[in-house]
Every structure is written in structure tokens, then in C-alpha cells.
Amino acid sequence: MKRNLPKELRSLRVAIVSHIFATGPALDLEEYLQNKVRLLVFIGHPFSYRKEINSFYRSYLRGKLIGSRLAYPWRLPEPLIYLKDAFYTLLWMLKQKGKIDLYIGSDNFSAFLGLILKKLGKVEEVVLYTIDYMPQRFKNPLLNFLYHFFDKQCLKNCQVIWNVSPVMATAREEYSGLKISDCAPQILVPLGMWYKRIPKLPLSKKNRYQLIFMGHLLEKQGLDVVIKGIPSILKKIPEAKLVVMGTGEYENHLKNLAKRLKIEKHVLFTGYIERHEDIERKLARSALAVAMYKPDPASFTNWSDPGKLKNYLAAGLPIILTSVPPVAKEIKNEKCGVIAEYNEKDFSQQVINLLRNNSKMREYSKNAVKWARQFDWDLVFAKALIQTLV
């Protein structure tokens, strides 16, 4: 189903400001808008744990790149990193000729900077694109206070709030005390993927017993439970293999765990893969995806909408996951995946049950592809912009 975008979109001057790792919805929004607006400005601030930490700027006129900047790679303590990011955002935005019609900040700090620019007359309207939200965002009390201060200002002063999960609005109300009715409109903009670009292969052309994971390697991802479950899976399915795509602070721990369990031959760590198309091809060739999020009250996954799940589904991958992300219940109800307890015994049993059942694998794969269609970025962003601009 196609959605008709407002005619005025073509004449708009739009800015996107975001903190980024490797991929992410802000970069997808940049790709989506390049050829749809008059002027597009993208300002990216890499997270401190990324290898390349230069803040950068790109601008497009009618889809053609007309300017770019790369900032000095400052190595700073976390609080100073945000000051650096604010400096470059304000500098590059103030240098823009004319007024930006729509400024989209993909976190409350970036959106708050947009509100400052609106006060200065450089921006017409501001949207907060909430990718992650959680009550205890930072361990540092001052940073956590500022995080919620910026969020409240955005709730009261932005034109629209884009939330990736339906639980974000109620979580904010409970924590901040601001009633939803007293805030800017909050609309649901779930994370998506480029549905048409992701290959869809029949089960007969997949690596039949290959499990796969993509993402940042952190403890909360639950990959230690996955790796600990591999020996039990191998007893029933000797051909089983796990592919881990990504890198992060937990990588060495996971590699050492696989070595201790003597399953190195069955666990492949690809490291960082730059082109998302290459990631999507590897997903399509796999049989089953894993997302064993660790149950942790302090994890933002409790309120978010993990983007990797949509990529898995679009590639026709049934998912073995915990009940941590809000979308887990829908995935189960739509018969696109199975919820497992957070332990290696239940995880391995769920994997074995699914991998050994050809008819169920085909059914779940078909359901995954069908249900994922609604999360194509073309549909998700079009709907969000219609609700924002009309």
C-alpha cells in the first residue's frame, strides 16, 4: 500500500541530527529523504565506542550531495563529548543559509538543540525522534537529570514526538509526571528496514541449520546464553552453526567462552561489516535468528523496538527471543518466532524443536516475511511525515 506524501514535502528544507554507531534509523531517514525534499542536512555524532569518532555533516540539494564536513576526532570524557556535539551542531546549523523548515533530532539532547535553534530563528519546527527511552538512562546522576530535563522540554515544545515503541509515552508519563494530554502529540513510528532490498530465500536454499545474530556485542544481548546452549544443540543437530555479526566490548568475552566450551568451529565471529547489504545477504542465507535479550530492569530494550528484529523477519528468519522487548508478544502471536526463557537449557530446546520441524520452519518463515512488510521504511516514514505535516 502506497501512502501519498504531502505535496509541500518537496519544497521543504529538513535537518536530521543524530548520535550514531554504524547503522540506525536516522541514517535510514537520511536515505529516505534525500530525493524527496528540497534541502537535506544530516549531522552525525558517532558514539565514543565507535572506531571513527569524527562528527560529520552532509547536505543535499534535490538529492545531490553539495557539501560535507568532518570534525576533529576529539577523545573526551563523556560529559564533554556532549558539549562537543552541541558545538558542532549549532555551528553547522547556524551556517545554513535560510531557515530549516523541519528539524528532526533522534534523541532528546539533539532535539533540544533544535529548540534552541528555533528560538534563534534558524528552525521552524522540531521533531523528537525517540529511538531509546528509559528512566535510568545514565548512571551519572547529573547526566540522568539533564537527560530527563531535555526530554521534558521536548515534550512541551516540540511539534511532534516520534516514539518507536507504544510503551514510551506511558513510561514518560509515569516518570516525569507530565500527562500525555499536556504534551506534544506522540505518534508511533516503529523501527523498520528496507523490505524490498532484503533477499528472501526458500528454506531449501538456506544454510539449513545456521543461527545468526547481528548487532552491537554487549552483555545485555544475551549471547552468552546462546553460546552456552550450542553444545546441547550440537548433540541433536551436529551441523548447527552460529554466526555473530558485529563487534563491541563483549566480543572477547564471547570468543573466550566459545573457546572454553570447545565449540570454536561452530561459532563464527565476522566482526564489523560495513555494508548493510552484505549483512542482509548473510541474514537471508541463515535459517534462524537469535535475540536473547537479558532481563534487566535497567535495560532500555524494555521500552524500545530493536531494529534487528525487523531485519530478521524481512529475511524470512523465525526468531528465538526473550520477552524483554515489547514487540516480542506480537512476534509470538503472529507465529514469526518463539519466546524462550533466559537460560541455555530452554534456549537450546526451543532451537532444536524449531530447526527439526521443517513444516513449522516454513510456516514461521512465511509469516515473518508477510508480517514484516508493514515495517518497510518507505511505509513507516511516509506515515510519520503525513501525521507530522498534515
Secondary structure, DSSP 8 states (H G I E B T S, - for coil): ------GGGGG-EEEEEEEESSS-HHHHHHHHHTTTSSEEEEEEEE-TTSS----EEEEEETTEEEEEEE-------HHHHHHHHHHHHHHHHHTSSS-EEEEEESSHHHHHHHHHHHHTTSEEEEEEEES---TT--SSHHHHHHHHHHHHHHHHH-SEEEESSTHHHHHHHHHH---GGGSS-EEE----B-TTTS----GGGS-TTEEEEES---GGG-HHHHHHHHHHHHHH-TT-EEEEEB--TTHHHHHHHHHHTT-GGGEEEEE----HHHHHHHHHH-SEEEE-----TT-GGGTS--HHHHHHHHTT--EEE-S-STTHHHHHHTTSEEE--SSHHHHHHHHHHHHT-HHHHHHHHHHHHHHHGGGBHHHHHHHHHHHHH-
